[in-house]
Amino acid sequence: ATRLLYVSVTRVPGGKADSRLTLADSDGARPIVVLESREPLLAPAWSPDGKQIAYVSFETSRPAIYRQDLATGAREQLTNFKGLNGAPAWSPDGNTMAMVLSKDGSPDIYLMDLATKRLTRITRHYAIDTEPAWMPDGKSLLFTSDRGGRPQIYRYDLRTGTTERVTFEGSYNARARVAQDGRNVVMVHQQDGRFHIALLDLVTNRVQVLTST
């Protein structure tokens, strides 16, 4: 909770933009460039122990998911399927990575066993399923889907294989991130035509808008 991982982009006159994957203190101080590329870098994600990161890079001309050891700089390419490869999210135990792949058609959520690289597809829908986020107990995931017509947040139970809709207030809810208490979810929320950051209580279903913009 003391470090930030983010992507910054610098426009280069007459050429491609430079993308930098940067590690810094939580107040933005002491930035360290972990990776620099002339191709886009997206969706950085921490491993639970803070020793590794995952991200999406376009360096092979299409999106691919990589993981990288922060101490040694060693990198491993995890995916390079045709279509979308995105939104990597580590499981709480660090053994599995959720991701979004469109190799079998529409974008769906897959789980990769990081030891064997075996993939398991957990959503099968013609809509776009994306942005997986693990619950702290590792027994379910939240994800964004437009299967109801507009982007909303759903929960997939790994034990039962069932999917339920979580958000109902507002015409747009996405990019869920779960607090360690497993009860509160931060998300992007649209209200009265404007986008905000909001907090959802999974027990009371109360939505609290945090930003004014």
ZAVEXFI-802765 format. One line per field, with one value per residue (C-alpha): residue number from 1; residue in one letter; y, z, x. Coordinates in steps of 0.02 Angstrom, whole numbers. Layout:
% ZAVEXFI-802765
k <- [NUM  ...]
r <- [a  ...]
v <- [Y  ...]
w <- [Z  ...]
u <- [X  ...]
This chain:
% ZAVEXFI-802765
k <- [1  2  3  4  5  6  7  8  9  10  11  12  13  14  15  16  17  18  19  20  21  22  23  24  25  26  27  28  29  30  31  32  33  34  35  36  37  38  39  40  41  42  43  44  45  46  47  48  49  50  51  52  53  54  55  56  57  58  59  60  61  62  63  64  65  66  67  68  69  70  71  72  73  74  75  76  77  78  79  80  81  82  83  84  85  86  87  88  89  90  91  92  93  94  95  96  97  98  99  100  101  102  103  104  105  106  107  108  109  110  111  112  113  114  115  116  117  118  119  120  121  122  123  124  125  126  127  128  129  130  131  132  133  134  135  136  137  138  139  140  141  142  143  144  145  146  147  148  149  150  151  152  153  154  155  156  157  158  159  160  161  162  163  164  165  166  167  168  169  170  171  172  173  174  175  176  177  178  179  180  181  182  183  184  185  186  187  188  189  190  191  192  193  194  195  196  197  198  199  200  201  202  203  204  205  206  207  208  209  210  211  212  213]
r <- [a  t  r  l  l  y  v  s  v  t  r  v  p  g  g  k  a  d  s  r  l  t  l  a  d  s  d  g  a  r  p  i  v  v  l  e  s  r  e  p  l  l  a  p  a  w  s  p  d  g  k  q  i  a  y  v  s  f  e  t  s  r  p  a  i  y  r  q  d  l  a  t  g  a  r  e  q  l  t  n  f  k  g  l  n  g  a  p  a  w  s  p  d  g  n  t  m  a  m  v  l  s  k  d  g  s  p  d  i  y  l  m  d  l  a  t  k  r  l  t  r  i  t  r  h  y  a  i  d  t  e  p  a  w  m  p  d  g  k  s  l  l  f  t  s  d  r  g  g  r  p  q  i  y  r  y  d  l  r  t  g  t  t  e  r  v  t  f  e  g  s  y  n  a  r  a  r  v  a  q  d  g  r  n  v  v  m  v  h  q  q  d  g  r  f  h  i  a  l  l  d  l  v  t  n  r  v  q  v  l  t  s  t]
v <- [0  116  109  156  75  180  213  384  437  569  632  640  768  683  508  381  418  348  242  217  94  182  131  267  300  324  513  506  532  432  374  228  180  -9  -21  102  67  154  44  62  -10  -42  -115  -133  -250  -303  -480  -505  -510  -351  -436  -454  -353  -394  -279  -273  -225  -199  -229  -382  -272  -338  -339  -471  -501  -504  -527  -456  -482  -313  -366  -447  -367  -540  -540  -680  -667  -757  -733  -683  -743  -660  -525  -452  -500  -386  -339  -456  -479  -588  -702  -669  -822  -769  -936  -886  -739  -682  -602  -553  -646  -642  -789  -891  -751  -612  -549  -666  -693  -831  -898  -949  -1067  -978  -1140  -1241  -1098  -1195  -1085  -1102  -1000  -944  -831  -874  -732  -638  -474  -396  -465  -373  -294  -443  -405  -539  -539  -550  -729  -788  -874  -755  -615  -454  -403  -277  -333  -250  -407  -305  -170  -52  -83  -149  -249  -435  -567  -741  -875  -998  -1132  -1137  -1062  -940  -757  -621  -436  -325  -145  -74  110  216  179  142  56  -16  -43  -122  -130  -219  -161  -287  -298  -381  -267  -102  -82  71  94  215  269  376  488  621  600  630  507  494  382  299  177  29  -63  -244  -276  -127  -93  92  193  343  462  520  646  802  829]
w <- [0  -7  -194  -355  -526  -673  -858  -922  -1105  -1185  -1356  -1476  -1617  -1785  -1713  -1597  -1415  -1282  -1150  -980  -846  -686  -504  -371  -189  -149  -153  -325  -261  -316  -485  -565  -746  -752  -939  -1084  -1254  -1416  -1416  -1295  -1119  -1026  -871  -745  -600  -442  -383  -205  -133  -225  -306  -481  -598  -749  -893  -1075  -1208  -1396  -1435  -1541  -1646  -1552  -1367  -1262  -1074  -986  -809  -741  -586  -507  -425  -577  -721  -796  -909  -969  -1106  -1049  -1199  -1381  -1451  -1598  -1543  -1370  -1231  -1083  -906  -807  -624  -498  -381  -194  -177  -329  -418  -547  -662  -728  -899  -1047  -1211  -1372  -1455  -1456  -1515  -1405  -1257  -1108  -939  -929  -786  -813  -694  -686  -650  -797  -909  -924  -970  -906  -985  -853  -949  -1113  -1180  -1343  -1246  -1191  -1023  -959  -811  -690  -507  -373  -210  -64  -21  -198  -213  -337  -459  -509  -692  -810  -942  -1060  -1072  -1003  -1135  -1038  -940  -765  -636  -612  -494  -546  -410  -441  -333  -417  -587  -568  -621  -537  -572  -432  -487  -529  -486  -634  -819  -817  -686  -725  -671  -502  -371  -207  -35  77  185  39  66  -19  -206  -292  -470  -613  -602  -716  -638  -730  -883  -789  -740  -560  -443  -325  -179  -176  -14  -64  94  90  -99  -57  -187  -125  -258  -208  -343  -418  -598]
u <- [0  152  187  100  116  58  80  132  134  246  202  349  332  321  329  251  220  335  247  329  279  329  346  336  298  114  136  218  395  548  480  573  542  516  487  492  416  369  213  66  76  -87  -169  -26  -67  24  55  -8  168  219  368  297  188  82  37  -16  111  88  272  230  110  -42  -88  -2  5  173  230  392  498  536  698  780  685  654  500  386  256  99  -16  -10  -175  -261  -381  -391  -270  -300  -348  -232  -280  -185  -281  -257  -143  -39  -63  -192  -216  -384  -380  -487  -464  -563  -476  -638  -752  -817  -712  -731  -648  -518  -412  -231  -141  27  122  54  -11  -175  -323  -501  -640  -766  -885  -971  -1077  -1096  -1077  -912  -852  -699  -607  -599  -564  -542  -636  -512  -561  -522  -691  -770  -730  -815  -813  -890  -1014  -1136  -1243  -1389  -1371  -1256  -1096  -1135  -1038  -1070  -1002  -946  -943  -799  -879  -1049  -1012  -1157  -1158  -1260  -1278  -1210  -1246  -1417  -1406  -1347  -1338  -1151  -1043  -871  -690  -729  -591  -627  -569  -481  -638  -727  -876  -835  -806  -735  -797  -827  -1009  -1115  -1246  -1348  -1239  -1076  -942  -885  -788  -910  -909  -1030  -1071  -1103  -1204  -1324  -1310  -1286  -1190  -1091  -1025  -851  -806  -884  -833]
